[in-house]
């Protein structure tokens, strides 16, 4: 029973880490999108606005 709870906790922590990494990547894309010319990489204005809303 103890081993099962440790395994479940490890899976939950791994899932949380993956989500945090994804959020961080989106935040960096949004930050980088603010400093480039409109219509240029990495994201278009409509996508950036939608992600900020989300």
CHARMM internal coordinates of N, CA and C (Angstrom, degrees):
IC EDIT
DIST 1 N 1 CA 1.4446
DIST 1 CA 1 C 1.5326
ANGL 1 N 1 CA 1 C 110.90
DIST 1 C 2 N 1.3114
ANGL 1 CA 1 C 2 N 117.54
DIHE 1 N 1 CA 1 C 2 N -40.70
DIST 2 N 2 CA 1.4699
ANGL 1 C 2 N 2 CA 120.81
DIHE 1 CA 1 C 2 N 2 CA 179.91
DIST 2 CA 2 C 1.5236
ANGL 2 N 2 CA 2 C 109.70
DIHE 1 C 2 N 2 CA 2 C -64.53
DIST 2 C 3 N 1.3278
ANGL 2 CA 2 C 3 N 117.57
DIHE 2 N 2 CA 2 C 3 N -42.86
DIST 3 N 3 CA 1.4650
ANGL 2 C 3 N 3 CA 121.23
DIHE 2 CA 2 C 3 N 3 CA 179.96
DIST 3 CA 3 C 1.5268
ANGL 3 N 3 CA 3 C 110.79
DIHE 2 C 3 N 3 CA 3 C -63.08
DIST 3 C 4 N 1.3232
ANGL 3 CA 3 C 4 N 117.23
DIHE 3 N 3 CA 3 C 4 N -38.19
DIST 4 N 4 CA 1.4663
ANGL 3 C 4 N 4 CA 120.58
DIHE 3 CA 3 C 4 N 4 CA 178.66
DIST 4 CA 4 C 1.5211
ANGL 4 N 4 CA 4 C 111.14
DIHE 3 C 4 N 4 CA 4 C -64.99
DIST 4 C 5 N 1.3268
ANGL 4 CA 4 C 5 N 117.40
DIHE 4 N 4 CA 4 C 5 N -42.35
DIST 5 N 5 CA 1.4620
ANGL 4 C 5 N 5 CA 119.27
DIHE 4 CA 4 C 5 N 5 CA -179.36
DIST 5 CA 5 C 1.5299
ANGL 5 N 5 CA 5 C 110.73
DIHE 4 C 5 N 5 CA 5 C -68.05
DIST 5 C 6 N 1.3287
ANGL 5 CA 5 C 6 N 117.56
DIHE 5 N 5 CA 5 C 6 N -34.61
DIST 6 N 6 CA 1.4681
ANGL 5 C 6 N 6 CA 120.17
DIHE 5 CA 5 C 6 N 6 CA 176.55
DIST 6 CA 6 C 1.5223
ANGL 6 N 6 CA 6 C 110.09
DIHE 5 C 6 N 6 CA 6 C -66.95
DIST 6 C 7 N 1.3197
ANGL 6 CA 6 C 7 N 116.94
DIHE 6 N 6 CA 6 C 7 N -39.80
DIST 7 N 7 CA 1.4653
ANGL 6 C 7 N 7 CA 120.48
DIHE 6 CA 6 C 7 N 7 CA 178.39
DIST 7 CA 7 C 1.5166
ANGL 7 N 7 CA 7 C 111.21
DIHE 6 C 7 N 7 CA 7 C -64.88
DIST 7 C 8 N 1.3235
ANGL 7 CA 7 C 8 N 116.50
DIHE 7 N 7 CA 7 C 8 N -42.27
DIST 8 N 8 CA 1.4605
ANGL 7 C 8 N 8 CA 120.40
DIHE 7 CA 7 C 8 N 8 CA 178.55
DIST 8 CA 8 C 1.5208
ANGL 8 N 8 CA 8 C 110.55
DIHE 7 C 8 N 8 CA 8 C -64.17
DIST 8 C 9 N 1.3042
ANGL 8 CA 8 C 9 N 116.56
DIHE 8 N 8 CA 8 C 9 N -41.30
DIST 9 N 9 CA 1.4693
ANGL 8 C 9 N 9 CA 120.06
DIHE 8 CA 8 C 9 N 9 CA 178.87
DIST 9 CA 9 C 1.5226
ANGL 9 N 9 CA 9 C 110.50
DIHE 8 C 9 N 9 CA 9 C -64.83
DIST 9 C 10 N 1.3217
ANGL 9 CA 9 C 10 N 117.55
DIHE 9 N 9 CA 9 C 10 N -41.83
DIST 10 N 10 CA 1.4672
ANGL 9 C 10 N 10 CA 121.18
DIHE 9 CA 9 C 10 N 10 CA 179.55
DIST 10 CA 10 C 1.5285
ANGL 10 N 10 CA 10 C 110.42
DIHE 9 C 10 N 10 CA 10 C -62.77
DIST 10 C 11 N 1.3267
ANGL 10 CA 10 C 11 N 117.69
DIHE 10 N 10 CA 10 C 11 N -41.22
DIST 11 N 11 CA 1.4597
ANGL 10 C 11 N 11 CA 120.83
DIHE 10 CA 10 C 11 N 11 CA 177.54
DIST 11 CA 11 C 1.5249
ANGL 11 N 11 CA 11 C 110.84
DIHE 10 C 11 N 11 CA 11 C -64.36
DIST 11 C 12 N 1.3247
ANGL 11 CA 11 C 12 N 116.73
DIHE 11 N 11 CA 11 C 12 N -43.10
DIST 12 N 12 CA 1.4705
ANGL 11 C 12 N 12 CA 120.41
DIHE 11 CA 11 C 12 N 12 CA 179.06
DIST 12 CA 12 C 1.5247
ANGL 12 N 12 CA 12 C 110.63
DIHE 11 C 12 N 12 CA 12 C -62.86
DIST 12 C 13 N 1.3198
ANGL 12 CA 12 C 13 N 117.53
DIHE 12 N 12 CA 12 C 13 N -41.64
DIST 13 N 13 CA 1.4608
ANGL 12 C 13 N 13 CA 121.29
DIHE 12 CA 12 C 13 N 13 CA 179.05
DIST 13 CA 13 C 1.5251
ANGL 13 N 13 CA 13 C 110.86
DIHE 12 C 13 N 13 CA 13 C -66.34
DIST 13 C 14 N 1.3271
ANGL 13 CA 13 C 14 N 117.35
DIHE 13 N 13 CA 13 C 14 N -38.88
DIST 14 N 14 CA 1.4618
ANGL 13 C 14 N 14 CA 120.98
DIHE 13 CA 13 C 14 N 14 CA 178.40
DIST 14 CA 14 C 1.5288
ANGL 14 N 14 CA 14 C 110.42
DIHE 13 C 14 N 14 CA 14 C -65.52
DIST 14 C 15 N 1.3264
ANGL 14 CA 14 C 15 N 116.72
DIHE 14 N 14 CA 14 C 15 N -41.65
DIST 15 N 15 CA 1.4630
ANGL 14 C 15 N 15 CA 120.66
DIHE 14 CA 14 C 15 N 15 CA 178.00
DIST 15 CA 15 C 1.5158
ANGL 15 N 15 CA 15 C 110.72
DIHE 14 C 15 N 15 CA 15 C -62.92
DIST 15 C 16 N 1.3079
ANGL 15 CA 15 C 16 N 117.49
DIHE 15 N 15 CA 15 C 16 N -44.11
DIST 16 N 16 CA 1.4590
ANGL 15 C 16 N 16 CA 121.69
DIHE 15 CA 15 C 16 N 16 CA 177.98
DIST 16 CA 16 C 1.5247
ANGL 16 N 16 CA 16 C 110.76
DIHE 15 C 16 N 16 CA 16 C -61.50
DIST 16 C 17 N 1.3196
ANGL 16 CA 16 C 17 N 117.15
DIHE 16 N 16 CA 16 C 17 N -41.10
DIST 17 N 17 CA 1.4656
ANGL 16 C 17 N 17 CA 121.09
DIHE 16 CA 16 C 17 N 17 CA 179.79
DIST 17 CA 17 C 1.5280
ANGL 17 N 17 CA 17 C 110.93
DIHE 16 C 17 N 17 CA 17 C -63.30
DIST 17 C 18 N 1.3257
ANGL 17 CA 17 C 18 N 117.15
DIHE 17 N 17 CA 17 C 18 N -40.05
DIST 18 N 18 CA 1.4631
ANGL 17 C 18 N 18 CA 120.85
DIHE 17 CA 17 C 18 N 18 CA 178.55
DIST 18 CA 18 C 1.5322
ANGL 18 N 18 CA 18 C 110.10
DIHE 17 C 18 N 18 CA 18 C -64.79
DIST 18 C 19 N 1.3251
ANGL 18 CA 18 C 19 N 116.68
DIHE 18 N 18 CA 18 C 19 N -43.28
DIST 19 N 19 CA 1.4645
ANGL 18 C 19 N 19 CA 119.64
DIHE 18 CA 18 C 19 N 19 CA 178.55
DIST 19 CA 19 C 1.5191
ANGL 19 N 19 CA 19 C 111.32
DIHE 18 C 19 N 19 CA 19 C -63.91
DIST 19 C 20 N 1.3076
ANGL 19 CA 19 C 20 N 117.38
DIHE 19 N 19 CA 19 C 20 N -42.27
DIST 20 N 20 CA 1.4651
ANGL 19 C 20 N 20 CA 121.09
DIHE 19 CA 19 C 20 N 20 CA 179.02
DIST 20 CA 20 C 1.5276
ANGL 20 N 20 CA 20 C 110.93
DIHE 19 C 20 N 20 CA 20 C -62.67
DIST 20 C 21 N 1.3163
ANGL 20 CA 20 C 21 N 116.85
DIHE 20 N 20 CA 20 C 21 N -39.68
DIST 21 N 21 CA 1.4570
ANGL 20 C 21 N 21 CA 121.06
DIHE 20 CA 20 C 21 N 21 CA 178.38
DIST 21 CA 21 C 1.5262
ANGL 21 N 21 CA 21 C 110.53
DIHE 20 C 21 N 21 CA 21 C -64.03
DIST 21 C 22 N 1.3331
ANGL 21 CA 21 C 22 N 116.30
DIHE 21 N 21 CA 21 C 22 N -41.26
DIST 22 N 22 CA 1.4618
ANGL 21 C 22 N 22 CA 120.13
DIHE 21 CA 21 C 22 N 22 CA 177.66
DIST 22 CA 22 C 1.5141
ANGL 22 N 22 CA 22 C 112.46
DIHE 21 C 22 N 22 CA 22 C -64.08
DIST 22 C 23 N 1.3193
ANGL 22 CA 22 C 23 N 116.84
DIHE 22 N 22 CA 22 C 23 N -43.35
DIST 23 N 23 CA 1.4671
ANGL 22 C 23 N 23 CA 121.02
DIHE 22 CA 22 C 23 N 23 CA 178.36
DIST 23 CA 23 C 1.5239
ANGL 23 N 23 CA 23 C 109.93
DIHE 22 C 23 N 23 CA 23 C -63.00
DIST 23 C 24 N 1.3170
ANGL 23 CA 23 C 24 N 116.50
DIHE 23 N 23 CA 23 C 24 N -41.83
DIST 24 N 24 CA 1.4637
ANGL 23 C 24 N 24 CA 120.27
DIHE 23 CA 23 C 24 N 24 CA 179.48
DIST 24 CA 24 C 1.5330
ANGL 24 N 24 CA 24 C 110.45
DIHE 23 C 24 N 24 CA 24 C -63.16
DIST 24 C 25 N 1.3284
ANGL 24 CA 24 C 25 N 117.16
DIHE 24 N 24 CA 24 C 25 N -42.55
DIST 25 N 25 CA 1.4677
ANGL 24 C 25 N 25 CA 120.74
DIHE 24 CA 24 C 25 N 25 CA 179.44
DIST 25 CA 25 C 1.5222
ANGL 25 N 25 CA 25 C 110.70
DIHE 24 C 25 N 25 CA 25 C -62.27
DIST 25 C 26 N 1.3312
ANGL 25 CA 25 C 26 N 117.65
DIHE 25 N 25 CA 25 C 26 N -43.27
DIST 26 N 26 CA 1.4670
ANGL 25 C 26 N 26 CA 120.70
DIHE 25 CA 25 C 26 N 26 CA 177.69
DIST 26 CA 26 C 1.5295
ANGL 26 N 26 CA 26 C 111.35
DIHE 25 C 26 N 26 CA 26 C -63.81
DIST 26 C 27 N 1.3173
ANGL 26 CA 26 C 27 N 116.50
DIHE 26 N 26 CA 26 C 27 N -40.63
DIST 27 N 27 CA 1.4610
ANGL 26 C 27 N 27 CA 120.19
DIHE 26 CA 26 C 27 N 27 CA 178.84
DIST 27 CA 27 C 1.5354
ANGL 27 N 27 CA 27 C 110.87
DIHE 26 C 27 N 27 CA 27 C -61.92
DIST 27 C 28 N 1.3212
ANGL 27 CA 27 C 28 N 116.36
DIHE 27 N 27 CA 27 C 28 N -40.30
DIST 28 N 28 CA 1.4679
ANGL 27 C 28 N 28 CA 119.76
DIHE 27 CA 27 C 28 N 28 CA 179.27
DIST 28 CA 28 C 1.5232
ANGL 28 N 28 CA 28 C 110.54
DIHE 27 C 28 N 28 CA 28 C -67.54
DIST 28 C 29 N 1.3412
ANGL 28 CA 28 C 29 N 117.57
DIHE 28 N 28 CA 28 C 29 N -40.70
DIST 29 N 29 CA 1.4615
ANGL 28 C 29 N 29 CA 120.14
DIHE 28 CA 28 C 29 N 29 CA 177.15
DIST 29 CA 29 C 1.5218
ANGL 29 N 29 CA 29 C 110.94
DIHE 28 C 29 N 29 CA 29 C -60.91
DIST 29 C 30 N 1.3280
ANGL 29 CA 29 C 30 N 115.91
DIHE 29 N 29 CA 29 C 30 N -43.31
DIST 30 N 30 CA 1.4644
ANGL 29 C 30 N 30 CA 119.79
DIHE 29 CA 29 C 30 N 30 CA 178.77
DIST 30 CA 30 C 1.5222
ANGL 30 N 30 CA 30 C 110.84
DIHE 29 C 30 N 30 CA 30 C -63.15
DIST 30 C 31 N 1.3043
ANGL 30 CA 30 C 31 N 117.14
DIHE 30 N 30 CA 30 C 31 N -43.71
DIST 31 N 31 CA 1.4636
ANGL 30 C 31 N 31 CA 120.78
DIHE 30 CA 30 C 31 N 31 CA 179.52
DIST 31 CA 31 C 1.5248
ANGL 31 N 31 CA 31 C 110.51
DIHE 30 C 31 N 31 CA 31 C -62.48
DIST 31 C 32 N 1.3308
ANGL 31 CA 31 C 32 N 116.81
DIHE 31 N 31 CA 31 C 32 N -42.35
DIST 32 N 32 CA 1.4590
ANGL 31 C 32 N 32 CA 120.32
DIHE 31 CA 31 C 32 N 32 CA -179.87
DIST 32 CA 32 C 1.5178
ANGL 32 N 32 CA 32 C 111.70
DIHE 31 C 32 N 32 CA 32 C -70.06
DIST 32 C 33 N 1.3213
ANGL 32 CA 32 C 33 N 117.67
DIHE 32 N 32 CA 32 C 33 N -28.47
DIST 33 N 33 CA 1.4578
ANGL 32 C 33 N 33 CA 121.03
DIHE 32 CA 32 C 33 N 33 CA 179.84
DIST 33 CA 33 C 1.5210
ANGL 33 N 33 CA 33 C 111.83
DIHE 32 C 33 N 33 CA 33 C -70.98
DIST 33 C 34 N 1.3089
ANGL 33 CA 33 C 34 N 117.11
DIHE 33 N 33 CA 33 C 34 N -22.90
DIST 34 N 34 CA 1.4532
ANGL 33 C 34 N 34 CA 120.32
DIHE 33 CA 33 C 34 N 34 CA -179.39
DIST 34 CA 34 C 1.5160
ANGL 34 N 34 CA 34 C 112.10
DIHE 33 C 34 N 34 CA 34 C -77.40
DIST 34 C 35 N 1.3183
ANGL 34 CA 34 C 35 N 118.40
DIHE 34 N 34 CA 34 C 35 N -20.14
DIST 35 N 35 CA 1.4576
ANGL 34 C 35 N 35 CA 120.62
DIHE 34 CA 34 C 35 N 35 CA -172.44
DIST 35 CA 35 C 1.5291
ANGL 35 N 35 CA 35 C 113.72
DIHE 34 C 35 N 35 CA 35 C -103.76
DIST 35 C 36 N 1.3245
ANGL 35 CA 35 C 36 N 118.11
DIHE 35 N 35 CA 35 C 36 N 5.53
DIST 36 N 36 CA 1.4631
ANGL 35 C 36 N 36 CA 119.90
DIHE 35 CA 35 C 36 N 36 CA -179.25
DIST 36 CA 36 C 1.5259
ANGL 36 N 36 CA 36 C 109.54
DIHE 35 C 36 N 36 CA 36 C -112.81
DIST 36 C 37 N 1.2927
ANGL 36 CA 36 C 37 N 115.60
DIHE 36 N 36 CA 36 C 37 N 167.53
DIST 37 N 37 CA 1.4540
ANGL 36 C 37 N 37 CA 120.98
DIHE 36 CA 36 C 37 N 37 CA 179.37
DIST 37 CA 37 C 1.5267
ANGL 37 N 37 CA 37 C 110.17
DIHE 36 C 37 N 37 CA 37 C -64.91
DIST 37 C 38 N 1.3280
ANGL 37 CA 37 C 38 N 117.56
DIHE 37 N 37 CA 37 C 38 N 146.22
DIST 38 N 38 CA 1.4696
ANGL 37 C 38 N 38 CA 120.04
DIHE 37 CA 37 C 38 N 38 CA 178.29
DIST 38 CA 38 C 1.5287
ANGL 38 N 38 CA 38 C 111.26
DIHE 37 C 38 N 38 CA 38 C -57.03
DIST 38 C 39 N 1.3042
ANGL 38 CA 38 C 39 N 116.09
DIHE 38 N 38 CA 38 C 39 N 140.59
DIST 39 N 39 CA 1.4567
ANGL 38 C 39 N 39 CA 121.51
DIHE 38 CA 38 C 39 N 39 CA 179.28
DIST 39 CA 39 C 1.5138
ANGL 39 N 39 CA 39 C 114.21
DIHE 38 C 39 N 39 CA 39 C 82.13
DIST 39 C 40 N 1.3019
ANGL 39 CA 39 C 40 N 117.74
DIHE 39 N 39 CA 39 C 40 N 3.84
DIST 40 N 40 CA 1.4644
ANGL 39 C 40 N 40 CA 122.20
DIHE 39 CA 39 C 40 N 40 CA -179.75
DIST 40 CA 40 C 1.5121
ANGL 40 N 40 CA 40 C 110.58
DIHE 39 C 40 N 40 CA 40 C -104.82
DIST 40 C 41 N 1.3120
ANGL 40 CA 40 C 41 N 116.10
DIHE 40 N 40 CA 40 C 41 N 167.68
DIST 41 N 41 CA 1.4599
ANGL 40 C 41 N 41 CA 123.88
DIHE 40 CA 40 C 41 N 41 CA 175.07
DIST 41 CA 41 C 1.5031
ANGL 41 N 41 CA 41 C 108.72
DIHE 40 C 41 N 41 CA 41 C -55.42
DIST 41 C 42 N 1.3271
ANGL 41 CA 41 C 42 N 121.46
DIHE 41 N 41 CA 41 C 42 N 147.68
DIST 42 N 42 CA 1.4588
ANGL 41 C 42 N 42 CA 125.66
DIHE 41 CA 41 C 42 N 42 CA 9.65
DIST 42 CA 42 C 1.5257
ANGL 42 N 42 CA 42 C 114.66
DIHE 41 C 42 N 42 CA 42 C -95.55
DIST 42 C 43 N 1.3215
ANGL 42 CA 42 C 43 N 120.79
DIHE 42 N 42 CA 42 C 43 N -26.47
DIST 43 N 43 CA 1.4585
ANGL 42 C 43 N 43 CA 120.88
DIHE 42 CA 42 C 43 N 43 CA -176.58
DIST 43 CA 43 C 1.5171
ANGL 43 N 43 CA 43 C 111.26
DIHE 42 C 43 N 43 CA 43 C -133.79
DIST 43 C 44 N 1.3388
ANGL 43 CA 43 C 44 N 115.69
DIHE 43 N 43 CA 43 C 44 N 148.22
DIST 44 N 44 CA 1.4646
ANGL 43 C 44 N 44 CA 120.92
DIHE 43 CA 43 C 44 N 44 CA 175.84
DIST 44 CA 44 C 1.5206
ANGL 44 N 44 CA 44 C 109.66
DIHE 43 C 44 N 44 CA 44 C -78.55
DIST 44 C 45 N 1.3042
ANGL 44 CA 44 C 45 N 116.83
DIHE 44 N 44 CA 44 C 45 N 161.80
DIST 45 N 45 CA 1.4540
ANGL 44 C 45 N 45 CA 122.67
DIHE 44 CA 44 C 45 N 45 CA -175.81
DIST 45 CA 45 C 1.5154
ANGL 45 N 45 CA 45 C 114.13
DIHE 44 C 45 N 45 CA 45 C -57.87
DIST 45 C 46 N 1.3328
ANGL 45 CA 45 C 46 N 118.30
DIHE 45 N 45 CA 45 C 46 N -42.67
DIST 46 N 46 CA 1.4696
ANGL 45 C 46 N 46 CA 120.82
DIHE 45 CA 45 C 46 N 46 CA -179.10
DIST 46 CA 46 C 1.5210
ANGL 46 N 46 CA 46 C 110.61
DIHE 45 C 46 N 46 CA 46 C -64.72
DIST 46 C 47 N 1.3096
ANGL 46 CA 46 C 47 N 117.99
DIHE 46 N 46 CA 46 C 47 N -40.16
DIST 47 N 47 CA 1.4667
ANGL 46 C 47 N 47 CA 121.10
DIHE 46 CA 46 C 47 N 47 CA 178.75
DIST 47 CA 47 C 1.5184
ANGL 47 N 47 CA 47 C 109.94
DIHE 46 C 47 N 47 CA 47 C -66.35
DIST 47 C 48 N 1.3357
ANGL 47 CA 47 C 48 N 116.32
DIHE 47 N 47 CA 47 C 48 N -44.72
DIST 48 N 48 CA 1.4613
ANGL 47 C 48 N 48 CA 120.82
DIHE 47 CA 47 C 48 N 48 CA 179.30
DIST 48 CA 48 C 1.5230
ANGL 48 N 48 CA 48 C 111.05
DIHE 47 C 48 N 48 CA 48 C -59.76
DIST 48 C 49 N 1.3415
ANGL 48 CA 48 C 49 N 116.86
DIHE 48 N 48 CA 48 C 49 N -45.44
DIST 49 N 49 CA 1.4646
ANGL 48 C 49 N 49 CA 120.53
DIHE 48 CA 48 C 49 N 49 CA 179.09
DIST 49 CA 49 C 1.5135
ANGL 49 N 49 CA 49 C 111.27
DIHE 48 C 49 N 49 CA 49 C -61.36
DIST 49 C 50 N 1.3340
ANGL 49 CA 49 C 50 N 116.86
DIHE 49 N 49 CA 49 C 50 N -41.86
DIST 50 N 50 CA 1.4696
ANGL 49 C 50 N 50 CA 120.22
DIHE 49 CA 49 C 50 N 50 CA 179.39
DIST 50 CA 50 C 1.5198
ANGL 50 N 50 CA 50 C 112.20
DIHE 49 C 50 N 50 CA 50 C -64.84
DIST 50 C 51 N 1.3215
ANGL 50 CA 50 C 51 N 117.08
DIHE 50 N 50 CA 50 C 51 N -39.51
DIST 51 N 51 CA 1.4679
ANGL 50 C 51 N 51 CA 119.79
DIHE 50 CA 50 C 51 N 51 CA 178.94
DIST 51 CA 51 C 1.5143
ANGL 51 N 51 CA 51 C 111.38
DIHE 50 C 51 N 51 CA 51 C -69.03
DIST 51 C 52 N 1.3351
ANGL 51 CA 51 C 52 N 117.46
DIHE 51 N 51 CA 51 C 52 N -38.11
DIST 52 N 52 CA 1.4679
ANGL 51 C 52 N 52 CA 118.75
DIHE 51 CA 51 C 52 N 52 CA 176.10
DIST 52 CA 52 C 1.5165
ANGL 52 N 52 CA 52 C 110.38
DIHE 51 C 52 N 52 CA 52 C -62.75
DIST 52 C 53 N 1.3346
ANGL 52 CA 52 C 53 N 116.78
DIHE 52 N 52 CA 52 C 53 N -38.92
DIST 53 N 53 CA 1.4618
ANGL 52 C 53 N 53 CA 120.44
DIHE 52 CA 52 C 53 N 53 CA 178.11
DIST 53 CA 53 C 1.5162
ANGL 53 N 53 CA 53 C 111.01
DIHE 52 C 53 N 53 CA 53 C -63.35
DIST 53 C 54 N 1.3174
ANGL 53 CA 53 C 54 N 116.18
DIHE 53 N 53 CA 53 C 54 N -42.91
DIST 54 N 54 CA 1.4700
ANGL 53 C 54 N 54 CA 120.93
DIHE 53 CA 53 C 54 N 54 CA -179.88
DIST 54 CA 54 C 1.5116
ANGL 54 N 54 CA 54 C 109.91
DIHE 53 C 54 N 54 CA 54 C -64.35
END
COOR INIT
IC SEED 1 N 1 CA 1 C
IC BUILD
